Amino acid sequence: MVESEAGKGSTFTLILPIIDHKIVTDINDDGLKQKLTKRLRSAINNEQRALVVEDYEGNVVILSFLMEEIGLNYDIARNGQEALNLWHENHYDVVLMDVQMPILDGLSATKAIRKLEQENKLPETPIIGMTAHALVEDRQKCIDSGMSDYLPKPLDSDRLKEKIFNFIRESKVQTAYMQDNKKTGS
């Protein structure tokens, strides 16, 4: 639209249909989140199990919701000692390990699990460290203790789902490979 008046000047008005970027982003993000959740659910079967090791009740609730959303069976340990006890009794496809806990911290529990795996010639259980400390040296402490991966808190549920998916998928490939080798005698 153009308005012009002699001696005063002209006004040009352009009206563009603008889509609220936040709405489009939310729709796209929701679609991607749903796709990730569906992909993870399809990779999980009833035999797979996670161990959630967390002492803070709020995080236990969030992680429990996430495990149920993706359809992964899980047990909960409130400290590293409980985690070790449950690990002795069960096979886990992935462990979500808090770093700072009472009785036995996550770094020490991870070292103990790795030692038991080596002594018994067991494959390494994927352990994802979770800590509120997000410095590079904190990540390195997790890796040095034997953790497979690390996520800072507050947890990004999509990143956690992606990491779980990758470990579950890798575990399925390894299991299939081992079963094929047993059949062929390799």
Backbone torsions as a table, in degrees:
resi	resn	phi	psi	omega
1	MET	NA	140.2	-179.4
2	VAL	-126.4	129.7	173.5
3	GLU	-122.2	132.6	-178.1
4	SER	-139.7	139.5	178.4
5	GLU	-137.0	128.1	-177.0
6	ALA	-59.1	131.8	178.0
7	GLY	83.5	-12.5	-179.2
8	LYS	-112.6	-25.1	179.7
9	GLY	113.6	-169.3	-176.6
10	SER	-127.3	149.6	175.2
11	THR	-122.4	125.0	177.3
12	PHE	-108.9	127.5	179.8
13	THR	-121.5	128.2	179.1
14	LEU	-121.2	123.1	179.6
15	ILE	-107.4	119.4	179.8
16	LEU	-113.3	136.7	174.7
17	PRO	-74.8	115.3	-178.8
18	ILE	-108.8	130.9	175.4
19	ILE	-91.8	134.3	178.6
20	ASP	-61.5	111.5	-176.9
21	HIS	-57.5	-37.7	-178.9
22	LYS	-62.3	-40.9	179.4
23	ILE	-63.9	-45.6	179.5
24	VAL	-62.6	-43.7	179.1
25	THR	-61.4	-45.2	179.6
26	ASP	-60.9	-42.5	179.6
27	ILE	-62.9	-47.4	179.9
28	ASN	-62.7	-44.8	179.7
29	ASP	-61.9	-44.0	179.3
30	ASP	-61.8	-41.1	178.3
31	GLY	-62.6	-42.9	178.7
32	LEU	-66.4	-40.5	179.4
33	LYS	-63.2	-43.3	178.9
34	GLN	-64.2	-39.6	179.5
35	LYS	-63.5	-44.2	178.3
36	LEU	-62.0	-45.1	179.6
37	THR	-62.4	-43.4	178.8
38	LYS	-63.5	-41.6	179.6
39	ARG	-62.8	-41.6	179.5
40	LEU	-67.9	-43.6	179.1
41	ARG	-60.3	-35.9	-179.3
42	SER	-72.7	-22.4	179.6
43	ALA	-84.9	-14.6	-175.0
44	ILE	-100.0	137.8	172.1
45	ASN	-121.1	175.7	-174.7
46	ASN	-66.6	-13.9	-178.4
47	GLU	-84.6	-17.4	-175.8
48	GLN	-83.8	146.5	-172.4
49	ARG	-145.6	145.0	176.2
50	ALA	-116.8	153.1	171.8
51	LEU	-114.0	119.7	177.8
52	VAL	-100.2	116.9	-178.1
53	VAL	-113.3	105.3	-173.6
54	GLU	-156.6	133.3	-179.2
55	ASP	-97.0	-19.0	-177.9
56	TYR	-88.5	120.5	-172.8
57	GLU	-58.5	-39.0	179.2
58	GLY	-58.9	-42.5	178.7
59	ASN	-70.9	-33.3	176.6
60	VAL	-60.7	-43.9	179.9
61	VAL	-62.4	-47.3	-179.1
62	ILE	-62.1	-46.5	-179.0
63	LEU	-67.5	-35.8	176.7
64	SER	-63.2	-44.5	177.7
65	PHE	-59.4	-44.5	-179.3
66	LEU	-63.1	-43.7	179.5
67	MET	-61.8	-41.0	179.2
68	GLU	-68.8	-37.7	179.8
69	GLU	-61.4	-39.7	-177.7
70	ILE	-91.9	-3.6	175.8
71	GLY	79.2	26.9	-178.8
72	LEU	-101.4	122.9	175.7
73	ASN	-63.4	147.9	-176.2
74	TYR	-154.0	155.4	170.2
75	ASP	-117.7	158.6	179.6
76	ILE	-120.4	132.2	172.1
77	ALA	-119.0	140.0	-176.5
78	ARG	-94.7	-6.0	176.6
79	ASN	-159.9	173.7	-176.5
80	GLY	-64.6	-33.0	179.2
81	GLN	-67.5	-43.1	175.6
82	GLU	-61.7	-37.9	178.6
83	ALA	-61.2	-45.5	178.4
84	LEU	-60.8	-44.2	179.5
85	ASN	-60.2	-45.9	179.1
86	LEU	-67.8	-38.2	179.4
87	TRP	-62.0	-36.5	177.2
88	HIS	-63.1	-35.7	-173.4
89	GLU	-87.1	-23.6	-170.2
90	ASN	-134.1	158.7	170.2
91	HIS	-94.9	134.1	177.1
92	TYR	-122.4	138.0	177.3
93	ASP	-82.9	-22.2	177.3
94	VAL	-159.2	145.3	176.4
95	VAL	-121.3	128.4	174.0
96	LEU	-101.1	108.0	-168.1
97	MET	-113.2	113.3	171.1
98	ASP	-65.3	147.7	-177.7
99	VAL	-88.3	-46.2	-176.9
100	GLN	-100.3	112.0	179.8
101	MET	-145.9	159.5	175.8
102	PRO	-74.5	167.8	176.5
103	ILE	69.4	-63.8	177.0
104	LEU	-143.6	120.2	-176.9
105	ASP	-74.7	169.5	-176.2
106	GLY	-66.3	-34.5	178.6
107	LEU	-64.9	-45.1	179.9
108	SER	-67.7	-40.0	178.5
109	ALA	-63.4	-40.7	178.8
110	THR	-63.6	-45.4	178.3
111	LYS	-58.8	-41.1	-179.9
112	ALA	-65.7	-41.6	178.1
113	ILE	-63.1	-45.3	-179.8
114	ARG	-62.1	-38.9	178.7
115	LYS	-64.3	-44.2	178.8
116	LEU	-64.6	-39.0	178.3
117	GLU	-62.9	-42.7	179.3
118	GLN	-65.7	-45.9	-178.6
119	GLU	-61.3	-35.1	-176.8
120	ASN	-101.1	9.3	179.3
121	LYS	52.7	45.6	178.6
122	LEU	-99.9	149.8	175.3
123	PRO	-66.8	152.9	-179.1
124	GLU	-69.2	131.5	173.4
125	THR	-78.4	129.3	176.6
126	PRO	-62.2	124.7	179.2
127	ILE	-122.4	120.8	177.5
128	ILE	-103.0	114.6	178.0
129	GLY	-76.2	142.9	178.4
130	MET	-131.5	124.2	-179.6
131	THR	-149.0	150.8	176.5
132	ALA	-74.7	-15.7	178.0
133	HIS	-84.8	119.0	-172.7
134	ALA	-113.6	20.0	178.7
135	LEU	-79.3	158.1	-178.8
136	VAL	-57.4	-41.1	-179.0
137	GLU	-67.6	-28.1	176.5
138	ASP	-69.4	-41.8	175.7
139	ARG	-60.2	-43.4	-178.4
140	GLN	-63.9	-37.5	176.7
141	LYS	-60.3	-40.9	179.0
142	CYS	-63.3	-47.5	-179.4
143	ILE	-64.8	-42.4	179.6
144	ASP	-63.5	-29.6	179.3
145	SER	-75.1	-13.7	179.8
146	GLY	113.0	2.4	178.1
147	MET	-66.6	146.1	-178.7
148	SER	-78.8	-29.6	-177.1
149	ASP	-159.5	178.8	-172.5
150	TYR	-151.8	143.2	172.5
151	LEU	-137.3	135.1	175.7
152	PRO	-78.6	153.9	173.3
153	LYS	-97.5	150.3	-0.2
154	PRO	-66.9	143.3	-174.2
155	LEU	-70.0	139.4	170.8
156	ASP	-91.1	107.7	-173.3
157	SER	-60.1	-34.0	179.6
158	ASP	-68.5	-41.6	177.6
159	ARG	-64.7	-39.4	178.5
160	LEU	-64.7	-43.8	177.8
161	LYS	-59.5	-43.3	-179.7
162	GLU	-62.1	-42.8	179.5
163	LYS	-65.7	-43.1	177.6
164	ILE	-61.2	-46.0	179.2
165	PHE	-55.9	-47.6	-179.1
166	ASN	-61.7	-42.3	179.6
167	PHE	-69.9	-39.3	178.5
168	ILE	-64.4	-46.1	179.7
169	ARG	-61.0	-45.5	179.1
170	GLU	-62.3	-40.1	178.8
171	SER	-64.1	-40.6	179.1
172	LYS	-64.3	-40.0	179.2
173	VAL	-65.1	-44.5	179.7
174	GLN	-64.0	-41.7	179.6
175	THR	-63.1	-44.1	179.0
176	ALA	-62.7	-40.9	179.7
177	TYR	-63.2	-44.4	179.9
178	MET	-64.5	-39.8	179.7
179	GLN	-66.9	-39.8	177.1
180	ASP	-62.7	-40.5	179.4
181	ASN	-66.9	-33.9	177.4
182	LYS	-67.5	-37.8	-179.5
183	LYS	-68.2	-39.3	-176.8
184	THR	-90.0	-9.6	178.6
185	GLY	77.8	18.7	-179.3
186	SER	-78.5	NA	NA
